[in-house]
Amino acid sequence: MILERLKDVSLSDGWILSQYWQTSPVILEKAVEVEALIPDPSTLAQILRETDLPCRLLTGVEGETFTLAHGPFETFKTPKKPWTVIIHGLEHLFREYDDIRKSIQWIPTWRFEDCMLSWASIDGSVGRHYDQFSVFLIQLNGRRHWEVGPLATGHTSMLPNQPIALVDRSEPLTSWTANPGDVLYLPPNIIHHGVSLDPDCMTLSIGFRAPDAGALLEGAIETIDANNQKIRFSDPKRTRTGAPAEILVSDLQEAKATIIRYLDEPHVLEYLLATRVTAPYLDMEANAAFGEEIDPLIDSVTQWELDPGCRMAYVNQTLYVNGERIGVQTPSELLNLANTRTCRSSDIRKLEKFWFDIVVEFIRTGSLVPCANHDP
């Protein structure tokens, strides 16, 4: 594998980056201005203590058994051994991170999973591993040395007795040191190992969701009701050629055909994918501060935006939000909201009552909020 290095290419440059998407890793040198993206370590320690964002503390180095602790932490002191803190869902706290992922418009917004920060001491790492999804690794602070490759296969050996899924060391296909502003893109299943070279090394990971077959089939089970159960295994022209207890290859083929017939029912496949890819990464809490005064608020606010945690997508004109099917024949104002993640109060006022009430509920639950630069 040749790890290409590109200069003067930003994360928004889909014409170039789509050539690497899901196929091969690539380095983007000085692709992101990171000065305004580096959090203070004291802020990160406060997040570990005072929020419910998923977080972990991993200590150790390759060749040893790592130790793992899950947050939130009542107190946080950096360990003496090399350590790494991982914090998920930081787009909820840092709109700058949400802005970065929104700039990657050449990938559908529903593919986005979350923004995760890795904060490490010298020699800190999360071990040699691979992910089953694509990720952009943006170096924010300090330097990180990367070993990249090879591609994991069904024969890749996993390390026993480790608290996270790690692989045996193998000869990397390439190595590289990331400096602030550099980005490493990794497609699924590429083994990689990053080691911090400086104190307070920070790497921002923008990950993308890829629902597995099990999640989709689980969704299929949820959609089955009494009406759907008419689609059954059938073998009207069966010729008995096997032993009495034998399931034949033809039987397996008919079972597969039965599942496909069900997936071909109207809207079933649409529902399976759309509900899974719009499921929130984190639970969203209702915004009780608005109380019942939503209508006057709409009049006082000019511009609205979706909360970073709100997931919205549509199939044709059927709208899905946060894992639920909302309605069909969605008006253009809400399709535009799904695409741009912003809307104006004047557009909300144009909606028929059903859709207006839907938007009111978005506001009440905190899915739709006044734009950050709104001045009441």
Secondary structure, 3 states (H helix, E strand, C coil): CCCEEEECCCCCCHHHHCCCCCCCCEEEECCCCCHHHCCCHHHHHHHHHHCCCCEEEEECCCCCCCEEEECCCCCCCCCCCCEEEEECCHHHCCHHHHHHHHHCCCCCHHHEEEEEEEEECCCCCCCCECCCCCEEEEEEECCEEEEEEEECCCCCCECCCCCCCCECCCCCCEEEEECCCCEEEECCCEEEEEEECCCCEEEEEEEECCCCHHHHHHHHHHHCCCCHHHCCCCCCCCCCCCCCCCCCHHHHHHHHHHHHHHHCCCCHHHHHHHHHHCCCCCCCCCCHHHCCCHHHHHHHCCEEEECCCCCEEEECCEEEECCEEEECCCCHHHHHHHHHCEEEHHHHHCCCHHHHHHHHHHHHCCCEEECCCCCC
